Amino acid sequence: MDGEELNTDLSPGLRGLSILVVEDEPMIAIDTACMIVRAGGTVVGPAHSLDEAFETIADARIDGALLDINLRNQKVFSLAERLAERDVPILFMTGEIWPVIPERFAGCARVGKPTTEAKIVAALRQTLSGNRAVA
């Protein structure tokens, strides 16, 4: 990036918050985790499957969750149910153009793939503050 500086100042960002990342594509999971860390958050996971995600959340403190809707042809909504029972705010991430989301989660924010760091961090901030806008 000749002469160009990467803007890593995303404050107030996600400082002090633990964010669960559930994403089946390893590179997207790593990129997303790095975005959260740069914004001051702590990553729980990333988990790459539903089974791994359920194990990950068993004893973890989670302030918010970023969930890919489709994990190797398994929908993530059973995990979303468990997180909702714990009052964990959820942000869905999807590459689907018209994802089918159960009515219970219709008000949850979602961000499309591909996306940018700024959009993910902004959507997480909105989700954690109670604003469920779609990004």
Secondary structure as GFF3:
##gff-version 3
##sequence-region A 1 135
A	DSSP	beta_strand	18	22	.	.	.	ID=ss1
A	DSSP	alpha_helix	26	38	.	.	.	ID=ss2
A	DSSP	beta_strand	42	47	.	.	.	ID=ss3
A	DSSP	alpha_helix	50	57	.	.	.	ID=ss4
A	DSSP	beta_strand	64	68	.	.	.	ID=ss5
A	DSSP	beta_strand	70	71	.	.	.	ID=ss6
A	DSSP	beta_strand	74	75	.	.	.	ID=ss7
A	DSSP	alpha_helix	77	85	.	.	.	ID=ss8
A	DSSP	beta_strand	90	94	.	.	.	ID=ss9
A	DSSP	three_ten_helix	103	105	.	.	.	ID=ss10
A	DSSP	beta_strand	109	112	.	.	.	ID=ss11
A	DSSP	alpha_helix	117	128	.	.	.	ID=ss12
###
